[in-house]
């Protein structure tokens, strides 16, 4: 009888240790699940599709039929085999994959546009490295048949103008079905895809082909927007497109001097705002910018490349939105644009992703609490209750 009770007493500390260990595992698991999975739902769930004019008075069926719901993001910069450390790649790609998949599941867009620099090393990657990068991209950005994915070429995908070759352009076009001067029309809305790297204006083979396609498309769109009773022989044999002013999608922004006029929490840092932009490197040249504005007279321009947000008004009436980078490697507060678009109007809303600094704060706080719990358990740190009890007993003794 005595031996059995002695055994029970000895086994009690072991049970307590196992119970404490189980609690620690549950605590650590909960923090990991929240920071690496649930936090994306908590943050993106707060984003709402913006209303266009008349959209607030439409029924849900009418809205889904007439309003195109588009997500626009840019500069994912998937790391390659040369500059990408495996841990950095693993972390950044997990963050982007969880953000993208969560946004698709919660927001259910009709179409997603990625405005270039999908890859970080596409400009110099070997065929084998390119195939590996494409495979990872397709896994991260997989989508249902109900959502269309459109990808624009950026300078890191096919190289800056001096690095760009027909081979690099063709392999990008083969994977993403992208050509400069391509028109995508959805729900009566015209989107023009531009290879802005090929807008150098020096008459290179890729540049000539790209500009010729843009000029031909410009002619079609201009003819389609003319009134029916307007007689024009140049438009008599032209295929008619929806008479909607186009939206330009490209990687490089149109020409602007700097980001000095850009505002918002995700605009460029103060120390970078006044640095002058270099034409044909940071932004398109003034000549190329004027060509695109003249050819298309767009109602909206969406671009990337700078990794920071900016809104510019061209010719006093044409807005351009520079979309910040989607990667935490480039900024602490990545975001994407949500657009509700009709043939005559649009409304845009920014959706921020979890701030990386806040995720690190949660991890640090959880780590500190974990250390305190362990020290208290092994009695290296006196629990506050017992500490207070000792103070009271000493006071009574005095």
C-alpha positions as CSV (number, residue, x, y, z in Angstrom):
1,X,0.0,0.0,0.0
2,X,2.8,2.4,1.0
3,X,4.9,1.5,-2.1
4,X,2.0,2.2,-4.5
5,X,1.4,5.6,-2.9
6,X,5.1,6.4,-3.1
7,X,5.1,5.5,-6.8
8,X,2.1,7.8,-7.4
9,X,4.0,10.7,-5.6
10,X,7.1,10.1,-7.8
11,X,5.1,10.1,-11.0
12,X,3.3,13.3,-10.1
13,X,6.3,15.6,-11.1
14,X,6.6,13.8,-14.4
15,X,3.0,14.3,-15.2
16,X,3.3,18.0,-14.4
17,X,6.4,18.3,-16.6
18,X,4.6,16.6,-19.5
19,X,1.5,18.8,-19.0
20,X,3.7,21.9,-19.0
21,X,5.5,20.8,-22.1
22,X,2.2,20.2,-23.8
23,X,1.1,23.7,-22.9
24,X,4.3,25.1,-24.4
25,X,3.8,23.2,-27.6
26,X,0.2,24.4,-27.9
27,X,1.3,28.0,-27.2
28,X,4.1,27.9,-29.8
29,X,1.9,26.2,-32.4
30,X,-0.8,28.8,-31.9
31,X,1.6,31.7,-32.4
32,X,3.0,30.1,-35.6
33,X,-0.5,29.3,-37.0
34,X,-1.6,32.9,-36.4
35,X,1.5,34.6,-37.7
36,X,2.0,32.4,-40.8
37,X,-1.6,31.6,-41.7
38,X,-4.5,33.2,-39.9
39,X,-3.1,36.8,-39.9
40,X,-3.6,37.0,-43.7
41,X,-7.3,36.3,-43.3
42,X,-7.6,38.7,-40.4
43,X,-6.0,41.6,-42.4
44,X,-7.4,40.9,-45.9
45,X,-10.9,40.3,-44.5
46,X,-11.0,44.1,-43.8
47,X,-10.7,45.0,-47.5
48,X,-13.9,45.8,-49.4
49,X,-14.5,46.2,-53.1
50,X,-15.1,49.9,-53.9
51,X,-18.4,51.1,-55.4
52,X,-18.6,52.7,-58.8
53,X,-21.2,55.3,-59.8
54,X,-24.6,53.6,-59.6
55,X,-23.0,50.5,-58.1
56,X,-24.5,51.1,-54.7
57,X,-28.0,51.0,-56.1
58,X,-27.5,47.9,-58.2
59,X,-28.5,44.4,-57.1
60,X,-25.8,41.8,-56.5
61,X,-26.7,40.1,-59.8
62,X,-26.6,43.4,-61.7
63,X,-23.2,44.3,-60.1
64,X,-21.6,41.0,-61.0
65,X,-22.9,41.2,-64.5
66,X,-21.7,44.8,-65.3
67,X,-18.8,45.5,-62.9
68,X,-15.4,43.9,-63.4
69,X,-13.6,43.1,-60.2
70,X,-9.9,43.3,-60.8
71,X,-6.9,42.9,-58.5
72,X,-3.7,44.7,-59.5
73,X,-0.3,43.9,-58.0
74,X,3.3,44.4,-59.1
75,X,7.0,43.5,-58.5
76,X,6.8,40.1,-56.9
77,X,10.5,39.6,-57.6
78,X,10.7,35.8,-57.1
79,X,14.3,35.2,-56.1
80,X,16.5,33.2,-58.4
81,X,19.4,30.8,-57.9
82,X,22.2,33.4,-58.1
83,X,21.2,36.1,-55.6
84,X,18.5,34.3,-53.7
85,X,19.3,32.7,-50.3
86,X,17.2,29.6,-49.7
87,X,15.8,30.9,-46.4
88,X,15.0,34.3,-47.9
89,X,13.2,32.6,-50.8
90,X,11.3,30.3,-48.5
91,X,10.1,33.2,-46.3
92,X,9.1,35.6,-49.1
93,X,7.5,33.1,-51.3
94,X,5.4,31.7,-48.4
95,X,4.3,35.3,-47.5
96,X,3.3,36.1,-51.1
97,X,1.6,32.7,-51.7
98,X,-0.5,33.0,-48.5
99,X,-1.5,36.6,-49.3
100,X,-2.4,35.8,-52.9
101,X,-4.4,32.6,-52.1
102,X,-6.2,34.3,-49.2
103,X,-7.1,37.3,-51.4
104,X,-8.5,35.0,-54.1
105,X,-10.5,33.0,-51.6
106,X,-12.0,36.0,-49.7
107,X,-12.4,38.6,-52.5
108,X,-13.0,36.3,-55.6
109,X,-11.9,38.7,-58.3
110,X,-12.7,38.2,-62.0
111,X,-9.2,39.1,-63.1
112,X,-5.7,39.6,-61.6
113,X,-3.1,41.8,-63.3
114,X,0.6,41.5,-62.3
115,X,2.5,44.6,-63.7
116,X,5.9,43.1,-64.3
117,X,9.1,42.0,-62.5
118,X,7.5,38.7,-61.7
119,X,11.1,37.3,-61.4
120,X,14.2,38.9,-60.0
121,X,16.7,37.1,-62.3
122,X,14.7,36.5,-65.5
123,X,17.0,38.9,-67.3
124,X,20.0,36.5,-66.9
125,X,18.6,33.1,-65.8
126,X,19.5,30.0,-67.7
127,X,16.8,27.8,-69.3
128,X,16.9,25.4,-66.4
129,X,16.7,28.2,-63.8
130,X,13.9,29.9,-65.8
131,X,11.9,26.7,-65.8
132,X,12.4,26.3,-62.0
133,X,11.3,29.9,-61.4
134,X,8.2,29.5,-63.6
135,X,7.3,26.3,-61.8
136,X,7.4,28.1,-58.4
137,X,5.5,31.0,-59.8
138,X,2.7,28.7,-61.0
139,X,2.5,27.0,-57.6
140,X,2.3,30.3,-55.7
141,X,-0.1,32.1,-58.0
142,X,-2.4,29.2,-59.0
143,X,-6.0,30.2,-59.5
144,X,-9.4,28.7,-60.4
145,X,-10.9,28.8,-63.8
146,X,-13.2,31.5,-62.6
147,X,-10.3,34.0,-62.2
148,X,-8.1,35.1,-65.1
149,X,-4.4,35.9,-64.5
150,X,-2.7,38.5,-66.8
151,X,1.1,39.1,-66.5
152,X,3.0,42.1,-68.0
153,X,6.7,42.0,-68.8
154,X,9.2,43.9,-66.6
155,X,12.8,44.7,-66.9
156,X,13.8,42.0,-64.4
157,X,11.8,39.5,-66.5
158,X,13.4,40.2,-70.0
159,X,16.2,42.6,-69.1
160,X,16.7,46.3,-69.4
161,X,16.7,47.5,-73.0
162,X,20.4,46.9,-73.4
163,X,19.9,43.3,-72.1
164,X,16.6,42.5,-73.8
165,X,16.8,39.9,-76.6
166,X,14.2,38.3,-78.8
167,X,14.9,35.0,-77.0
168,X,14.1,36.4,-73.5
169,X,11.0,38.2,-74.8
170,X,9.8,35.0,-76.6
171,X,10.2,32.7,-73.6
172,X,8.3,35.2,-71.5
173,X,5.5,35.5,-74.1
174,X,5.3,31.7,-74.4
175,X,4.7,31.2,-70.7
176,X,2.4,34.1,-70.0
177,X,0.8,34.6,-73.4
178,X,1.9,38.2,-73.4
179,X,2.6,40.5,-76.3
180,X,3.0,44.3,-76.3
181,X,0.1,45.9,-78.0
182,X,-2.3,43.1,-77.0
183,X,-5.8,44.1,-76.2
184,X,-7.9,42.3,-73.5
185,X,-11.6,43.2,-73.5
186,X,-13.7,42.0,-70.5
187,X,-17.3,43.1,-69.9
188,X,-16.9,45.8,-72.5
189,X,-13.7,47.2,-70.9
190,X,-10.5,47.6,-73.0
191,X,-7.1,46.9,-71.4
192,X,-4.0,47.6,-73.4
193,X,-0.9,45.6,-72.4
194,X,2.4,47.5,-73.1
195,X,5.9,46.2,-73.0
196,X,7.4,49.4,-71.6
197,X,10.9,48.0,-71.8
198,X,10.6,48.1,-75.6
199,X,9.6,51.8,-75.6
200,X,13.2,52.9,-75.9
201,X,12.6,54.7,-79.3
202,X,15.9,53.6,-80.9
203,X,14.4,51.4,-83.6
204,X,15.6,48.1,-82.2
205,X,13.9,45.0,-83.7
206,X,11.8,44.3,-80.6
207,X,11.0,48.0,-80.3
208,X,9.9,48.4,-83.9
209,X,7.6,45.4,-83.6
210,X,6.1,46.5,-80.3
211,X,5.5,50.1,-81.5
212,X,3.9,48.9,-84.8
213,X,1.4,46.7,-82.8
214,X,0.6,49.6,-80.5
215,X,0.0,52.0,-83.4
216,X,-2.3,49.5,-85.2
217,X,-4.3,48.9,-81.9
218,X,-4.5,52.7,-81.4
219,X,-6.1,53.0,-84.8
220,X,-8.7,50.3,-84.0
221,X,-9.6,51.9,-80.7
222,X,-9.9,55.4,-82.1
223,X,-12.1,54.2,-84.9
224,X,-14.3,52.3,-82.5
225,X,-14.8,55.4,-80.3
226,X,-16.0,57.5,-83.2
227,X,-19.7,58.3,-83.5
228,X,-21.7,56.0,-85.9
229,X,-22.8,58.9,-88.1
230,X,-19.2,60.1,-88.6
231,X,-17.9,59.2,-92.0
232,X,-14.3,58.3,-92.1
233,X,-12.8,56.2,-94.9
234,X,-9.8,55.2,-92.8
235,X,-12.1,53.4,-90.4
236,X,-14.4,51.8,-92.9
237,X,-12.7,48.4,-92.9
238,X,-11.5,48.5,-89.3
239,X,-12.8,45.9,-86.9
240,X,-15.0,47.6,-84.3
241,X,-14.1,47.2,-80.7
242,X,-16.1,48.2,-77.6
243,X,-16.3,52.0,-77.5
244,X,-14.7,52.2,-74.1
245,X,-11.7,54.4,-73.4
246,X,-8.8,52.0,-72.7
247,X,-6.8,51.4,-69.5
248,X,-3.1,51.1,-70.0
249,X,-1.2,48.4,-68.1
250,X,2.6,48.6,-68.1
251,X,5.7,48.1,-65.9
252,X,7.5,51.4,-66.2
253,X,5.6,54.5,-65.1
254,X,5.2,57.4,-67.6
255,X,7.7,60.2,-67.3
256,X,7.7,62.2,-64.1
257,X,10.6,64.1,-62.5
258,X,10.6,62.3,-59.2
259,X,8.4,61.0,-56.4
260,X,8.4,64.4,-54.7
261,X,4.7,64.9,-55.1
262,X,3.7,61.4,-54.1
263,X,1.9,61.0,-50.8
264,X,0.6,58.2,-48.6
265,X,2.1,55.8,-46.1
266,X,3.3,53.5,-48.9
267,X,4.9,56.2,-51.0
268,X,8.7,56.5,-51.3
269,X,10.7,57.3,-48.1
270,X,11.4,61.0,-47.5
271,X,15.1,60.6,-48.3
272,X,14.3,59.1,-51.7
273,X,11.4,61.3,-52.8
274,X,13.5,64.2,-54.3
275,X,16.0,62.0,-56.1
276,X,15.5,62.8,-59.8
277,X,14.3,59.9,-62.0
278,X,16.4,58.7,-64.9
279,X,14.5,58.5,-68.2
280,X,14.4,55.0,-69.8
281,X,15.6,53.5,-66.5
282,X,13.3,54.6,-63.7
283,X,10.5,56.0,-65.9
284,X,9.7,56.1,-69.6
285,X,11.2,58.9,-71.6
286,X,9.2,62.1,-72.2
287,X,8.9,61.2,-75.9
288,X,7.6,57.6,-75.2
289,X,5.2,58.9,-72.6
290,X,3.7,61.5,-75.0
291,X,3.4,58.8,-77.7
292,X,1.3,56.5,-75.4
293,X,-0.9,59.4,-74.2
294,X,-1.4,60.6,-77.8
295,X,-2.1,57.1,-79.3
296,X,-4.6,55.9,-76.7
297,X,-5.9,58.8,-74.6
298,X,-6.4,56.3,-71.8
299,X,-8.8,57.0,-68.9
300,X,-6.4,55.2,-66.4
301,X,-2.7,54.1,-66.4
302,X,-1.5,51.4,-64.0
303,X,2.3,50.8,-63.6
304,X,4.8,49.4,-61.2
305,X,8.7,49.4,-61.1
306,X,9.3,52.0,-58.4
307,X,8.2,49.7,-55.5
308,X,6.4,52.6,-54.0
309,X,2.9,54.1,-54.4
310,X,2.2,57.3,-56.3
311,X,-0.7,59.0,-58.1
312,X,0.1,61.3,-61.0
313,X,-2.3,63.3,-63.2
314,X,-1.1,63.6,-66.8
315,X,-2.3,66.3,-69.1
316,X,-4.4,67.5,-66.2
317,X,-6.9,64.7,-66.6
318,X,-5.4,61.2,-67.0
319,X,-4.6,59.5,-63.7
320,X,-1.7,57.1,-63.4
321,X,-1.4,54.8,-60.3
322,X,2.0,53.4,-59.5
323,X,1.4,50.1,-57.6
324,X,3.8,49.3,-54.8
325,X,5.8,46.0,-54.6
326,X,3.9,42.9,-53.5
327,X,7.0,41.5,-51.8
328,X,8.1,42.1,-48.1
329,X,11.6,42.0,-49.4
330,X,11.1,45.4,-50.9
331,X,8.9,47.0,-48.3
332,X,7.5,46.6,-44.8
333,X,3.9,47.3,-45.9
334,X,3.1,45.6,-49.3
335,X,-0.3,46.1,-50.8
336,X,-2.4,45.5,-53.9
337,X,-5.1,47.5,-55.7
338,X,-8.7,46.4,-55.8
339,X,-10.6,47.9,-58.8
340,X,-14.3,47.9,-59.6
341,X,-14.4,48.8,-63.3
342,X,-17.2,49.4,-65.8
343,X,-16.9,50.5,-69.5
344,X,-17.4,54.2,-68.4
345,X,-16.1,54.4,-64.9
346,X,-13.8,52.9,-62.3
347,X,-13.1,53.0,-58.5
348,X,-9.9,51.9,-56.9
349,X,-9.2,50.8,-53.3
350,X,-5.9,49.8,-51.7
351,X,-5.7,46.6,-49.6
352,X,-2.7,46.4,-47.3
353,X,-1.1,43.1,-46.4
354,X,0.2,42.4,-42.8
355,X,3.0,44.7,-41.8
356,X,6.1,42.6,-41.3
357,X,7.3,44.7,-38.4
358,X,4.0,43.8,-36.6
359,X,4.5,40.1,-37.2
360,X,8.1,40.3,-35.8
361,X,6.6,42.2,-32.7
362,X,4.2,39.3,-32.1
363,X,7.0,36.8,-32.4
364,X,9.2,38.8,-30.0
365,X,6.4,39.2,-27.4
366,X,5.6,35.5,-27.6
367,X,9.3,34.6,-27.2
368,X,9.6,36.8,-24.1
369,X,6.5,35.3,-22.6
370,X,7.8,31.8,-23.4
371,X,11.1,32.5,-21.6
372,X,9.2,33.9,-18.5
373,X,7.0,30.8,-18.3
374,X,9.9,28.4,-18.6
375,X,11.9,30.3,-15.9
376,X,8.9,30.4,-13.6
377,X,8.3,26.7,-14.1
378,X,11.9,25.7,-13.2
379,X,11.7,28.1,-10.2
380,X,14.5,30.3,-11.5
381,X,12.0,33.1,-11.6
382,X,9.6,33.6,-8.6
383,X,6.0,33.7,-9.8
384,X,4.4,37.1,-8.9
385,X,1.8,35.4,-6.6
386,X,4.4,33.8,-4.4
387,X,6.6,37.0,-4.5
388,X,3.6,39.0,-3.2
389,X,2.8,36.4,-0.6
390,X,6.4,36.6,0.8
391,X,6.3,40.3,1.0
392,X,3.0,40.2,3.0
393,X,4.3,37.6,5.4
394,X,7.5,39.6,6.0
395,X,5.4,42.7,6.7
396,X,3.3,40.9,9.2
397,X,6.4,39.5,11.0
398,X,7.8,43.0,11.4
